[in-house]
Amino acid sequence: MSAARTVRTVLAATLVAGLTATALATPALAASPAPAKPDHAATQQALEAAVADGVPGAVAQARDGRDRWTGTAGERGGDDRYRVGSITKTFTATVLLQLQAEGRIDLDDPVEKWLPGVVRGNGHDGRKITVRQLLNHTSGIYSYTEDPAFQAKVFGPGFLEHRYDTWTPKQLVAVAMAHEPDFTPGASWNYSNTNFVLAGMVIEKVTGRPYGKAVENRIIKPLKLRATTVPGTRSAMPEPSSPAYSKLSRDVNAPVHDVSTLNPSIAGAAGEMISDSRDLQTFYRALLQGRLLPKSALNEMTTTVQISPEYPNVGYGLGLMKDKLSCGVEVWGHGGGIHGSSSLAQVTRDGGHSLAGNFNADWAGDSQKVIEAEFCGTAPKK
């Protein structure tokens, strides 16, 4: 996705909303003190503001110490499952860091070592790109979701005809290889969904099984994430869930379509997973509290690169993003979007205060306002 949409895209809805979202979230201004005790009134107002902005339904859950809270607005259930889009990337990166801790891979290995001949063409060279550069988006590899023909078929009106098509990881990478790199490896930063499709392919090469099996065995089962799945090519949504809606167009006057069912192979290890707000909080809390990775690996994951000089308070680690909010609170997590679904998952560095939620639309609403409301107590302006 383009640099001009990076911050909103990563913080809010990184797979599809990056292609349809509006302007960037405004950078943080003067800091104000965070609330002394949990108060979710502002968060509820932010959910209601999203619905007023055109989102059919919004849901969020938060934990802070012993405090538990669930909020909904519009037509949503508090326990809804939803497609989490690019939040999948944190799961993928966690598996690779676990494999490195076990001595089965080195993140500084060239991609060519594990995927010979795959990253080649139009200036792309897997011999000069490391696995680590895939995970922190410094590889320079073109994002297949930026390809105009792919966009027309998968994100535009063509989706209605092609929603159940299966895309293999190799096909998605081939779309990217038809374009020149964004920059020389390590020279800059740009969000690329191709990076994490490749990361999933690396996991499969190392383990001998699809990346989704590694996610299930290493994360989902140990944490007992009962609402979290890696669907592969399965198009249906599990219950409970609410419909997902998209305009499949940048035209604000375009008709709304129910896009709940789709073949998520268009996203793969970059964005195919399904979860709910409870499971996402459990995952990110466990991750930041060191229950999934040894300390050294978690330190690597939370070592960030600057995504843009315009946003000095935002950094990207290994499949994990850091954001310093307007009140000075630092949160870690990821945003995620896919057709008709815009998700958020954030947690403080100590894992003590967490938030996860979803809008069931991809053309309206600002999930950054929900994050600011929960962690800073700042209600969105009307």
Phi, psi and omega in degrees: 000157186289153179299331182292345180243008191301307189297309179300318184298311184287320182289331189246301189208086200275347180267302184258322182300336176297339179266344186233353187287164179275203187295168182295152171295145180290136178300155180298142178252224185296139181284146173228154186294142177286154180298145184287332180220161183302131177210108189262011180301318180294323179295317177299319178298323179293322176296316180293327177294324178296318179294320177297333180280351177124354178287129181299321181204148180223145178220145175209149173229147180222152172227137177211102187064234178273353182284131176234137182215141174230133178230145175223159173212147185070206184266082179219153173255146182296336181255018180305140166267152182205162176284127188263359176055229189288358169300335174308327184300325179293322177297314180299314180295322180300318178299315180295323176292325175295317180296323176294318179298333179273359179079017183268346178203156172243126182297344177268006171295144173292146178302326181302328181299322184261333182230068184301128176079357184282316181264082180214146175120136176054036177097347174287138182213104182297346177286340184251007181240132179264162176298322178301321180291336172294317188285334178250013174061037174249016183285331186083000182290134180298140178275123182299335180286354175268350182293124184302319181293320177296316179300315182297322182281323190257327185251339180268199179303337177298342179304321185299329178274329189248012187299337182253009176294146174261132176244127175275156176305321180297323177294319179295317179295322180298325175301317180292321184291347177283355181242161175285156177297159176286328180191171176295137181310129178085354186276342183200196179223134173202133184291126181222119177294336177299325180307316186273338168297317177296320179300319177296322178294323177296316178303316180297321180293320182288318187266340183083005180224160179304148183303327181298326177293323177294318177298316180296312186285330186262338185234304187298310181291312180300324180270358180055052179274088190286341180259003187257129180221157171249096194287341181069251179249005181290128188267336186280153174266137175287158176265152359279145175202162177248156179301150175252138187235144177214150173269348179053033184193157172278350180285117183295341181265004180292153179292155180267136180241145171280115184243028185300321181259133178195159176274110187282008176295347174297342183246324178052222183291354177270343186179029187266348195287160177239141178202192171222176187293327180293311181297319181298320177295318179301316180297307184292327176295315179298320181297308184287340177271003174081022181270353178246339183224147171295161186305317182296321180291320179294325176298321177295317182297324184265009171276113190256159170247150180285133182274334179193139176300338179290339184231073184294342181271002182245130178222153180242125177266226179258092183068020185214138184244142175251137179220123175268116187281175185298333180269003179095351178289135179258124180238154180235144178163214181199156170254166180202138177220145172208172188319119175069019184210123178233116189242156177223149175207118184221150179209148175290161187300330179275359179076008186278329183235122186226159181210138173212147181189183187203143166253138180264047175204159182236017181239356184212169179088152181227100183292339177298329178292328177292319179296312178299321181296316184288315186270339181244349181071026184259109178286141180294145179287142180278000000 
